[in-house]
Amino acid sequence: MIQSRRHSLIEACTNTAIGYGINLVMQMVIFPIFGLHVSFKKNIGIGLAFTGVSVARQYVIRRWFTKKTEVAS
């Protein structure tokens, strides 16, 4: 069965939401190691920017692979 566009988006958002939480904690740990001292509010903003790009990337890749699967069938 081929995955619908809606399901692809839901999967990408779920995966990214989990990744966002992990990323936020990692930023708070790693940034200071590299001498970057960022407020919690700015860490959230940075994480959200990367999250938006991540959702779009995952969705496009998923749709591209789904289209390749449809053509091959």
Beta strands, then each sheet from edge to edge (+ up, - down):
end
